[in-house]
Amino acid sequence: MTETFEKVEDIEIRLLLEALYHRYHYDFRSYAMSSIRRRLRQAREQLGFATISAMQERVLHHPEMLDDMLRFLTVQVSEMFRDPSYFAAIREKVVPHLRTYPSLKIWIAGCSSGEELYSFVILFREEGLEERTLFYATDINPEALAQAEAGIYDIERVRLFTENHLDSGGKGSLSDYYTTGYNRCILDKSLRRNVVFSDHSLVTDQVFGEMQLVSCRNVMIYFDRDLQDRAVGLFRDTLPRNGFLGLGSKETLRFSTHADGFREFVRDEKIYQRIGS
């Protein structure tokens, strides 16, 4: 009985993903099935639907429900200076190379609600590179992009942000970059002056310029193998020779057909450098 239910549920899921693609042009069809199944079960329970088919009917005929679906289907879990050793490696190993460029373009792919973006902006300000850098922050979720652009976070998260900043080699105090009020941490608007926020899908969109650094962390773990390969191909195309790519701690280029375009630069932190032309 359980096996039959799961087979039916998988059919419902595939039909829902097709509906989202053809109705709204959001393509989750190449995301890892186990992850999608878990998220849609959560959505069904929390939104009060008896079946995933019922959710499909609602989202097809009621566009206002799309935001609810995207909230469950896109991962919005982040923190400032998450994995401090990664940012320490960027500061100590990558930044010296970036200093040689007269201008820089940095792409935070899958920026979620903006914590990683602001971590980079603060790091680059502390290292004297912010003024010559343009930051591109992209995500497929418009609600997440709006949160990122607002730069407002719950005050109880600040302690962790502060510890991470310190552990990453941060200079000065993180409190220099925000004010507080109404149980919120409000990042200084000057941190957004060199930032371009834009919707972009690693599933369907192409590259949009040459970048010296791409950071795409804990995004590809939710893709199937073919989609992971497509994303790495995009990063390879957007990076010049000697450009840098940073991935999440559980991600790798090992199985990508584009792996020969990179070398390990900081192995433990999953930072790669583009080789070749």
Rosetta silent file (secondary structure, phi, psi, omega in degrees, C-alpha in Angstrom):
SEQUENCE: MTETFEKVEDIEIRLLLEALYHRYHYDFRSYAMSSIRRRLRQAREQLGFATISAMQERVLHHPEMLDDMLRFLTVQVSEMFRDPSYFAAIREKVVPHLRTYPSLKIWIAGCSSGEELYSFVILFREEGLEERTLFYATDINPEALAQAEAGIYDIERVRLFTENHLDSGGKGSLSDYYTTGYNRCILDKSLRRNVVFSDHSLVTDQVFGEMQLVSCRNVMIYFDRDLQDRAVGLFRDTLPRNGFLGLGSKETLRFSTHADGFREFVRDEKIYQRIGS
SCORE:     score description
SCORE:     0.000 S_00000001
   1 L     0.000  -45.321  179.262    0.000    0.000    0.000 S_00000001
   2 H   -61.627  -41.472  179.671    2.799    2.422    0.927 S_00000001
   3 H   -62.618  -41.504  178.214    4.615    1.621   -2.316 S_00000001
   4 H   -64.042  -42.627  178.612    1.484    2.352   -4.351 S_00000001
   5 H   -59.837  -44.504 -178.039    0.953    5.648   -2.512 S_00000001
   6 H   -66.169  -36.333  177.324    4.529    6.748   -3.200 S_00000001
   7 H   -65.039  -43.810  177.757    4.208    5.901   -6.897 S_00000001
   8 H   -64.039  -42.799  179.819    1.024    7.929   -7.154 S_00000001
   9 H   -61.445  -41.405  178.597    2.603   10.760   -5.193 S_00000001
  10 H   -63.007  -36.937  175.546    5.607   10.827   -7.545 S_00000001
  11 H   -63.417  -45.296  178.353    3.226   11.131  -10.503 S_00000001
  12 H   -59.206  -41.937 -178.361    1.461   14.011   -8.749 S_00000001
  13 H   -63.900  -46.395 -179.377    4.786   15.708   -8.088 S_00000001
  14 H   -62.940  -38.400  178.051    5.936   15.454  -11.695 S_00000001
  15 H   -66.543  -38.873  178.014    2.610   16.829  -12.909 S_00000001
  16 H   -64.767  -43.461  179.711    2.841   19.733  -10.462 S_00000001
  17 H   -64.191  -38.505  175.391    6.387   20.567  -11.580 S_00000001
  18 H   -63.422  -40.372  179.638    5.260   20.483  -15.219 S_00000001
  19 H   -62.924  -43.828  178.822    2.381   22.785  -14.328 S_00000001
  20 H   -62.087  -38.405 -178.998    4.720   25.281  -12.648 S_00000001
  21 H   -69.177  -50.069 -174.292    7.003   25.250  -15.660 S_00000001
  22 H   -75.544  -27.969 -178.839    4.347   25.651  -18.360 S_00000001
  23 H   -87.303  -39.974 -172.011    2.165   28.101  -16.400 S_00000001
  24 H  -124.284   -3.161  177.949    4.795   30.273  -14.712 S_00000001
  25 L    66.807   25.810  169.238    8.141   29.306  -16.323 S_00000001
  26 L   -98.972  123.177 -171.583    9.700   28.159  -13.048 S_00000001
  27 L  -111.300  103.299  176.335   11.577   24.948  -13.756 S_00000001
  28 L  -108.591   12.121 -171.696   12.130   22.567  -10.838 S_00000001
  29 L   -68.451  -20.974  179.725   11.962   19.423  -12.967 S_00000001
  30 L  -105.332   13.213  173.287   15.679   18.687  -12.652 S_00000001
  31 E   -75.811  154.454  179.923   15.896   19.194   -8.905 S_00000001
  32 L   -59.218  127.687 -173.488   16.703   16.130   -6.816 S_00000001
  33 H   -61.194  -39.270 -177.672   13.463   14.180   -6.371 S_00000001
  34 H   -61.708  -39.725  179.997   14.071   13.344   -2.706 S_00000001
  35 H   -69.844  -45.170 -179.938   14.407   17.024   -1.843 S_00000001
  36 H   -61.927  -43.509 -179.973   11.393   18.093   -3.910 S_00000001
  37 H   -59.608  -44.791 -179.649    9.247   15.316   -2.407 S_00000001
  38 H   -63.134  -42.896 -178.286   10.142   16.390    1.130 S_00000001
  39 H   -68.909  -39.311 -179.425    9.397   20.058    0.455 S_00000001
  40 H   -71.635  -31.700  173.983    6.088   19.387   -1.272 S_00000001
  41 H   -64.128  -41.511  176.991    4.942   17.144    1.554 S_00000001
  42 H   -62.165  -43.090  179.715    5.685   20.009    3.939 S_00000001
  43 H   -62.156  -45.135 -179.074    3.775   22.399    1.690 S_00000001
  44 H   -59.328  -44.479 -178.074    0.778   20.064    1.469 S_00000001
  45 H   -69.479  -46.642 -174.188    0.606   19.671    5.243 S_00000001
  46 H   -74.503  -28.611  179.416    1.200   23.308    6.173 S_00000001
  47 H   -90.486   -6.500  172.152   -1.084   24.750    3.493 S_00000001
  48 L    81.642   36.546  177.791   -3.847   22.308    4.365 S_00000001
  49 L  -103.743  146.008  179.191   -4.265   20.265    1.180 S_00000001
  50 L   -74.296  -34.377 -177.236   -5.349   16.623    1.110 S_00000001
  51 L  -141.755  162.879  174.745   -3.186   15.805   -1.911 S_00000001
  52 H   -68.669  -31.394  175.475   -0.452   17.292   -4.071 S_00000001
  53 H   -60.012  -37.143  177.996   -2.922   17.159   -6.972 S_00000001
  54 H   -65.489  -37.142  175.937   -5.140   19.541   -5.035 S_00000001
  55 H   -64.901  -39.811  179.146   -2.209   21.926   -4.702 S_00000001
  56 H   -60.268  -46.383 -179.567   -1.623   21.685   -8.441 S_00000001
  57 H   -59.605  -41.934 -177.311   -5.220   22.623   -9.192 S_00000001
  58 H   -67.841  -46.117 -176.179   -5.022   25.622   -6.877 S_00000001
  59 H   -70.114  -28.979  177.475   -1.708   26.982   -8.159 S_00000001
  60 H   -67.077  -39.097 -172.995   -2.784   26.593  -11.789 S_00000001
  61 H  -102.055   -7.787 -178.813   -5.952   28.636  -11.322 S_00000001
  62 L  -132.396   87.267 -176.247   -4.887   30.997   -8.551 S_00000001
  63 H   -56.088  -24.516 -179.598   -1.587   32.764   -9.415 S_00000001
  64 H   -65.272  -13.764  178.696   -1.501   34.399   -6.000 S_00000001
  65 H   -83.628   -9.538 -176.756   -0.525   30.990   -4.583 S_00000001
  66 H   -58.375  -41.604 -179.397    2.724   30.929   -6.550 S_00000001
  67 H   -59.722  -37.866  177.045    4.617   32.793   -3.828 S_00000001
  68 H   -62.910  -43.062 -179.629    3.590   30.126   -1.316 S_00000001
  69 H   -64.211  -43.050 -179.379    4.872   27.385   -3.606 S_00000001
  70 H   -65.181  -32.134  179.062    8.190   29.156   -4.205 S_00000001
  71 H   -62.587  -35.370  178.599    8.633   29.593   -0.473 S_00000001
  72 H   -84.761  -32.752 -173.259    8.625   25.813   -0.045 S_00000001
  73 H   -84.781  -18.923  177.040   10.471   24.893   -3.236 S_00000001
  74 L  -108.977  139.997 -174.758   13.403   27.262   -2.817 S_00000001
  75 L   -85.850  123.348 -178.985   15.748   26.897    0.133 S_00000001
  76 L  -119.466   56.756  179.559   16.027   30.040    2.264 S_00000001
  77 L  -118.676  112.100 -178.946   18.480   28.924    4.932 S_00000001
  78 L  -155.577  175.311  174.731   21.520   31.121    5.343 S_00000001
  79 L  -159.994  156.843  179.598   23.476   33.253    7.777 S_00000001
  80 L   -69.677  135.765 -179.791   26.093   35.954    7.516 S_00000001
  81 L    55.163   37.313  177.782   29.632   34.595    7.175 S_00000001
  82 L   -59.565  136.142 -172.061   28.252   31.056    7.234 S_00000001
  83 L    57.088   73.212 -174.305   31.188   28.604    7.467 S_00000001
  84 H   -53.662  -30.465 -179.332   33.645   31.296    8.621 S_00000001
  85 H   -64.744  -28.795  176.181   36.643   29.330    7.348 S_00000001
  86 H   -64.565  -47.006 -179.653   35.330   29.766    3.793 S_00000001
  87 H   -70.358  -30.866  174.670   35.306   33.540    4.144 S_00000001
  88 H   -63.802  -39.705  178.121   38.691   33.449    5.857 S_00000001
  89 H   -66.918  -39.236  175.338   40.049   31.612    2.810 S_00000001
  90 H   -59.457  -47.049 -177.693   38.474   34.187    0.496 S_00000001
  91 H   -63.575  -44.542 -171.524   40.076   36.958    2.548 S_00000001
  92 H   -87.864  -33.467 -172.622   43.507   35.371    2.861 S_00000001
  93 H  -107.512  -35.583 -174.736   43.922   33.431   -0.395 S_00000001
  94 H   -91.278  -43.903 -177.393   41.597   34.910   -3.020 S_00000001
  95 H   -54.448  -41.510  177.895   41.575   38.622   -2.229 S_00000001
  96 H   -56.093  -33.813  176.624   45.334   39.050   -2.920 S_00000001
  97 H   -72.847  -40.008 -178.375   44.677   37.882   -6.499 S_00000001
  98 H   -66.844  -25.758  178.911   41.612   40.089   -6.864 S_00000001
  99 L   -61.311  -21.828 -176.488   43.620   43.146   -5.848 S_00000001
 100 L   -77.684   -9.802 -179.136   45.429   42.946   -9.193 S_00000001
 101 L   -92.008  137.593  176.460   42.222   43.823  -11.116 S_00000001
 102 L   -69.765  -28.353  175.635   41.303   47.478  -11.694 S_00000001
 103 L  -145.131  155.652 -173.533   37.623   46.558  -11.438 S_00000001
 104 E  -135.183  147.795  170.622   35.769   43.484  -10.243 S_00000001
 105 E  -127.646  127.200 -176.391   32.454   41.734  -10.782 S_00000001
 106 E  -120.770  133.302 -178.989   31.271   39.231   -8.192 S_00000001
 107 E  -115.401  117.716  172.559   28.267   36.942   -8.654 S_00000001
 108 E   -98.728   99.183 -174.363   26.416   35.538   -5.641 S_00000001
 109 E   -90.105  125.911 -173.545   24.287   32.879   -7.345 S_00000001
 110 L    73.698   54.216 -171.088   21.292   31.731   -5.318 S_00000001
 111 L   -74.298  -10.208  179.154   21.645   34.633   -2.907 S_00000001
 112 L    54.914 -132.910 -176.649   18.491   33.705   -0.956 S_00000001
 113 L   -90.536   13.106  165.435   17.633   36.442    1.548 S_00000001
 114 L   101.288   -3.298 -175.478   21.006   38.147    1.185 S_00000001
 115 H   -61.353  -42.682  179.931   23.149   37.051    4.115 S_00000001
 116 H   -67.503  -40.127  177.736   25.971   35.723    1.922 S_00000001
 117 H   -55.327  -53.608 -176.376   25.855   38.797   -0.296 S_00000001
 118 H   -65.824  -28.889  174.529   26.287   41.200    2.610 S_00000001
 119 H   -60.915  -42.776  178.980   29.072   39.036    3.997 S_00000001
 120 H   -68.745  -41.755 -179.454   30.980   39.575    0.763 S_00000001
 121 H   -61.673  -44.972  178.897   30.249   43.295    0.633 S_00000001
 122 H   -63.630  -44.283  178.608   31.490   43.758    4.213 S_00000001
 123 H   -59.413  -44.736 -178.707   34.565   41.624    3.560 S_00000001
 124 H   -68.583  -33.592  175.506   35.391   43.599    0.424 S_00000001
 125 H   -65.080  -44.000 -179.647   34.882   46.901    2.274 S_00000001
 126 H   -64.664  -27.608  179.979   37.225   45.767    5.010 S_00000001
 127 L   -96.230    5.820  175.951   39.807   44.779    2.398 S_00000001
 128 L    75.448   21.826 -177.387   39.488   48.036    0.465 S_00000001
 129 L  -110.181   -6.419 -172.913   37.952   46.461   -2.651 S_00000001
 130 H   -60.671  -42.072 -173.481   34.313   47.507   -2.371 S_00000001
 131 H   -64.284  -26.722 -179.459   34.610   50.714   -4.396 S_00000001
 132 H  -100.424   12.184 -173.929   35.958   48.887   -7.458 S_00000001
 133 E  -117.846  138.054  170.308   33.514   45.976   -7.209 S_00000001
 134 E  -111.791  125.252 -177.383   30.050   45.392   -8.663 S_00000001
 135 E  -103.292  129.310  175.281   28.114   42.658   -6.892 S_00000001
 136 E  -107.547  119.200  179.631   25.411   40.667   -8.685 S_00000001
 137 E  -112.447  115.857 -174.993   22.934   38.981   -6.325 S_00000001
 138 E  -126.389  150.661  175.678   20.574   36.559   -8.065 S_00000001
 139 E  -161.735  160.957  178.091   17.846   34.143   -7.076 S_00000001
 140 L   -89.392  -11.590 -175.231   14.736   32.622   -8.648 S_00000001
 141 L   -98.425  110.481 -178.218   12.521   33.577   -5.727 S_00000001
 142 H   -63.184  -31.342  178.418   11.253   37.201   -5.953 S_00000001
 143 H   -66.720  -40.957  178.088   10.247   37.190   -2.287 S_00000001
 144 H   -65.080  -41.550  178.370   13.781   36.202   -1.265 S_00000001
 145 H   -61.588  -39.774  178.408   15.248   38.911   -3.506 S_00000001
 146 H   -63.730  -39.859  177.275   12.986   41.494   -1.880 S_00000001
 147 H   -65.016  -40.970  178.972   14.183   40.369    1.548 S_00000001
 148 H   -61.850  -44.523 -178.129   17.778   40.553    0.373 S_00000001
 149 H   -67.233  -31.516  177.931   17.324   44.057   -0.969 S_00000001
 150 H   -69.968  -37.195  179.034   15.696   45.192    2.279 S_00000001
 151 L    64.028   41.142 -179.982   18.630   43.902    4.362 S_00000001
 152 E  -121.777  128.970 -176.375   16.560   43.458    7.532 S_00000001
 153 E  -133.635  158.270  179.458   17.015   40.453    9.825 S_00000001
 154 E   -63.624  138.907 -174.764   15.719   39.271   13.184 S_00000001
 155 H   -63.104  -29.407 -177.746   17.763   40.674   16.051 S_00000001
 156 H   -69.278  -13.387  178.876   18.256   37.249   17.652 S_00000001
 157 H   -84.422  -13.951 -171.924   20.365   36.198   14.661 S_00000001
 158 H   -64.689  -35.339 -179.109   22.908   38.983   15.168 S_00000001
 159 H   -60.170  -44.849  178.059   24.902   37.160   17.830 S_00000001
 160 H   -65.471  -42.868  177.699   25.630   34.289   15.426 S_00000001
 161 H   -56.752  -43.336 -176.971   26.396   36.726   12.599 S_00000001
 162 H   -66.112  -42.798  178.199   28.842   38.540   14.881 S_00000001
 163 H   -62.992  -43.350  179.473   30.607   35.338   15.957 S_00000001
 164 H   -62.152  -44.319  179.717   30.908   34.213   12.341 S_00000001
 165 H   -58.882  -45.415  179.179   32.307   37.582   11.268 S_00000001
 166 H   -63.220  -45.277 -178.550   34.934   37.452   14.002 S_00000001
 167 H   -67.665  -22.444 -179.605   35.872   33.853   13.200 S_00000001
 168 L   -84.009   -0.029 -177.887   36.217   34.711    9.510 S_00000001
 169 L    93.288   19.557 -178.009   38.936   37.256   10.267 S_00000001
 170 L   -57.258  145.402  179.994   36.618   40.251   10.296 S_00000001
 171 L  -105.223  128.655 -177.092   38.173   43.628   10.967 S_00000001
 172 L    79.929 -159.032 -176.015   36.417   45.882   13.435 S_00000001
 173 L  -111.236  140.588  176.792   32.923   45.209   14.706 S_00000001
 174 H   -62.715  -26.141 -179.550   29.969   43.929   12.720 S_00000001
 175 H   -64.196  -13.857  175.748   27.871   46.489   14.599 S_00000001
 176 H   -66.986  -15.321 -171.323   29.506   49.155   12.431 S_00000001
 177 H  -110.877    6.244 -179.628   27.294   47.969    9.582 S_00000001
 178 E  -150.159  162.221  169.625   23.823   47.918   11.123 S_00000001
 179 E  -120.855  167.489 -179.495   21.348   49.636   13.412 S_00000001
 180 E  -126.231  154.762  176.945   18.652   48.007   15.513 S_00000001
 181 E   176.798  140.712  178.464   15.011   48.704   16.201 S_00000001
 182 L    53.326   42.850  178.333   11.751   46.829   16.787 S_00000001
 183 L    61.283   28.748  178.919   13.663   43.561   17.296 S_00000001
 184 E  -126.228  149.055  170.251   15.247   43.928   13.868 S_00000001
 185 E  -101.926  120.372 -175.158   18.802   44.308   12.603 S_00000001
 186 E  -113.165  110.127 -178.070   18.813   46.850    9.744 S_00000001
 187 E   -70.364  145.360 -178.847   21.902   46.788    7.555 S_00000001
 188 L   -60.775  133.554 -176.730   23.300   50.108    6.428 S_00000001
 189 H   -64.099  -19.282  178.073   21.947   51.061    3.014 S_00000001
 190 H   -63.646  -21.902  179.002   25.475   51.939    1.859 S_00000001
 191 H   -68.643  -14.559 -178.679   26.138   48.190    1.647 S_00000001
 192 H  -101.987    1.771 -172.156   23.767   48.064   -1.341 S_00000001
 193 L   -68.108  -23.818  179.182   25.202   50.916   -3.390 S_00000001
 194 L  -113.420   25.480 -176.154   27.267   48.584   -5.617 S_00000001
 195 E  -112.179  135.358  171.650   24.773   45.713   -5.714 S_00000001
 196 E  -110.499  118.627  176.925   22.556   44.622   -8.602 S_00000001
 197 E   -96.936  132.849 -177.241   19.650   42.396   -7.525 S_00000001
 198 E  -155.189  145.661  173.009   18.152   40.259  -10.282 S_00000001
 199 E   -78.066  137.880 -179.280   16.102   37.112  -10.808 S_00000001
 200 L  -157.452  133.819  179.308   18.118   34.401  -12.523 S_00000001
 201 L  -110.582  126.406  175.015   17.592   30.666  -12.884 S_00000001
 202 L   -71.252  -11.378 -179.657   20.512   28.265  -13.134 S_00000001
 203 L   -82.559  -41.110 -170.449   18.033   25.883  -14.769 S_00000001
 204 L  -122.168  -22.485 -174.001   16.978   27.974  -17.757 S_00000001
 205 L   -90.835  166.376 -179.726   18.995   31.221  -17.960 S_00000001
 206 L  -106.612  179.941  177.247   22.397   31.929  -19.459 S_00000001
 207 L   -71.562  158.735 -176.498   25.424   33.874  -18.217 S_00000001
 208 L  -131.757   23.083  177.072   25.174   37.659  -18.227 S_00000001
 209 L   152.811  171.251  178.325   28.759   38.873  -18.113 S_00000001
 210 L   -88.531  129.225 -178.579   32.324   38.103  -17.114 S_00000001
 211 L  -119.161  145.519  175.762   32.872   37.661  -13.376 S_00000001
 212 L   -89.323  -20.362  177.830   36.108   37.397  -11.442 S_00000001
 213 E  -147.122  132.580  172.089   34.456   35.455   -8.608 S_00000001
 214 E  -120.478  127.647  174.114   31.323   33.324   -8.436 S_00000001
 215 E  -117.879  116.241  179.768   30.052   32.084   -5.087 S_00000001
 216 E  -134.868   91.472 -169.824   27.258   29.517   -5.311 S_00000001
 217 L  -111.348  131.337  176.133   27.050   27.690   -2.025 S_00000001
 218 L    59.139   38.200  174.337   24.598   25.002   -0.964 S_00000001
 219 L  -112.214  -48.610 -174.250   22.485   25.400   -4.082 S_00000001
 220 H   -70.676  -15.268  177.957   23.638   22.562   -6.342 S_00000001
 221 H   -65.607  -15.698  179.139   23.106   19.929   -3.643 S_00000001
 222 H   -96.737    1.656  179.792   19.402   20.231   -4.514 S_00000001
 223 E   -98.172  154.951  169.798   19.982   19.604   -8.252 S_00000001
 224 L   -78.246  175.661 -172.170   20.185   16.293  -10.069 S_00000001
 225 H   -60.938  -41.512 -179.036   23.462   15.403  -11.814 S_00000001
 226 H   -65.760  -40.352 -179.808   22.552   16.896  -15.203 S_00000001
 227 H   -71.593  -36.085  173.311   21.457   20.193  -13.709 S_00000001
 228 H   -57.122  -43.343 -178.295   24.584   20.366  -11.561 S_00000001
 229 H   -65.668  -38.796  177.754   26.598   19.953  -14.733 S_00000001
 230 H   -62.358  -44.091 -179.239   24.664   22.724  -16.465 S_00000001
 231 H   -62.244  -44.443  179.373   25.299   25.102  -13.569 S_00000001
 232 H   -62.882  -36.360  176.153   29.027   24.375  -13.531 S_00000001
 233 H   -61.523  -40.360  176.585   29.067   24.988  -17.284 S_00000001
 234 H   -62.314  -43.539 -179.174   27.531   28.416  -16.707 S_00000001
 235 H   -65.596  -39.186  178.037   30.161   29.235  -14.092 S_00000001
 236 H   -62.578  -39.981 -178.335   32.923   28.072  -16.404 S_00000001
 237 H   -70.798  -29.292 -175.644   31.586   30.307  -19.176 S_00000001
 238 H   -88.504  -15.445 -177.570   31.307   33.389  -16.969 S_00000001
 239 L   -95.208  134.677  172.512   34.765   33.130  -15.386 S_00000001
 240 L   -77.875  172.565  174.079   37.910   34.335  -17.139 S_00000001
 241 L   -56.407  132.583 -178.758   41.169   32.460  -16.839 S_00000001
 242 L    77.851    4.032  173.109   42.261   32.545  -13.168 S_00000001
 243 L   -70.642  166.086 -171.516   38.762   33.503  -11.992 S_00000001
 244 E  -119.218  145.851  176.311   37.422   31.856   -8.836 S_00000001
 245 E  -128.988  126.053  176.950   34.455   29.640   -8.006 S_00000001
 246 E  -112.797  130.737  179.885   33.310   28.917   -4.455 S_00000001
 247 E  -117.967  173.131  177.560   30.952   26.029   -3.656 S_00000001
 248 L   -75.850  165.688 -173.151   29.325   24.660   -0.506 S_00000001
 249 L   -64.256  -24.080 -179.538   31.059   22.206    1.779 S_00000001
 250 L  -102.532   11.493 -178.229   29.071   19.233    0.422 S_00000001
 251 L  -109.304  156.457 -176.107   29.435   20.186   -3.246 S_00000001
 252 L  -154.208  159.075  173.287   32.138   19.191   -5.704 S_00000001
 253 L   -97.483    2.359 -169.433   33.217   19.436   -9.326 S_00000001
 254 L   -54.658  -37.890 -174.715   34.446   15.849   -9.277 S_00000001
 255 L  -102.510    7.767 -177.917   31.691   14.423  -11.470 S_00000001
 256 L   -82.801  143.798  174.811   31.191   17.393  -13.762 S_00000001
 257 L   -71.152  -10.794  179.585   32.061   17.241  -17.458 S_00000001
 258 L  -100.906    8.069 -175.076   33.439   20.768  -16.958 S_00000001
 259 H   -61.431  -29.392 -178.381   35.844   19.799  -14.166 S_00000001
 260 H   -70.298   -5.871  176.385   38.847   20.041  -16.476 S_00000001
 261 H   -88.974    3.067 -176.270   38.220   23.789  -16.649 S_00000001
 262 E  -136.557  158.066  167.723   39.148   24.219  -12.988 S_00000001
 263 E  -126.641  152.843  176.526   41.847   23.417  -10.480 S_00000001
 264 E   -69.094  127.767 -179.475   41.480   23.107   -6.741 S_00000001
 265 E  -104.275  -50.274  170.285   42.650   26.364   -5.190 S_00000001
 266 E  -128.657   96.266 -170.026   41.682   25.876   -1.542 S_00000001
 267 H   -57.700  -48.607 -173.807   40.648   22.230   -1.341 S_00000001
 268 H   -64.824  -24.683 -177.633   39.147   22.179    2.152 S_00000001
 269 H  -104.119    7.950  177.552   36.911   25.173    1.409 S_00000001
 270 L    57.359   44.248  174.701   35.781   24.055   -2.078 S_00000001
 271 E  -107.382  125.706 -175.772   37.312   27.073   -3.796 S_00000001
 272 E  -117.956  157.005  176.887   38.350   26.466   -7.394 S_00000001
 273 E  -121.979  135.536  179.701   40.262   28.491   -9.967 S_00000001
 274 E   -68.900  133.781  175.842   39.452   28.635  -13.664 S_00000001
 275 L  -121.953  166.321 -179.448   42.169   27.329  -15.947 S_00000001
 276 L    78.782 -170.328 -177.260   42.480   27.374  -19.712 S_00000001
 277 L  -105.338    0.000    0.000   40.936   29.950  -22.021 S_00000001
